[in-house]
């Protein structure tokens, strides 16, 4: 089991290094860099914790690394949204698949996914009644590859929302 964990940690480390290296040639990925920079030593620390037999601590650190990588990927592919007021996103194509949609906010917004082809057949991804997303909350969303907009209403605090493909 430890050799599998080390192999996985090595793959994650190499992927992180390659991604950070690629960002240095790009125009402006400061938000992605800000997400990944604190994770710079995470893989080495995970390996050290595994060597010490601290699997639970390693798993918690790996979860943080995974969350940062998922959020950074969403920024890079245009599936990350942030704001602090009611608004409608620019139209975008959400490729067909199953998604976990993450939301972090101190507020209680409603978030609707509205397909441009059939605007009357929209789905609420989130309709928070209280401040349940301070630490983050997730919901399932299935896309047929349609072009959609996201409508954020009842926004009373800054929010961050991103899609993670799970299929």
Secondary structure, DSSP 4 states (H G I P E B T S, - for coil): -HHHHHHHHHHHHHHHHHHHHHHTTSS--HHHHHHHHTTTTHHHHHHHHHHTT-HHHHHHHHHHHHHHHHHHHHHHHT-EEEESS-EEPPPEE--SEEEEEEEEESS--EEEEEESTTTTS-EEEEE-SSS--SS-EEEEEEE-S-EEEEEEES--S-EEEEEEE--
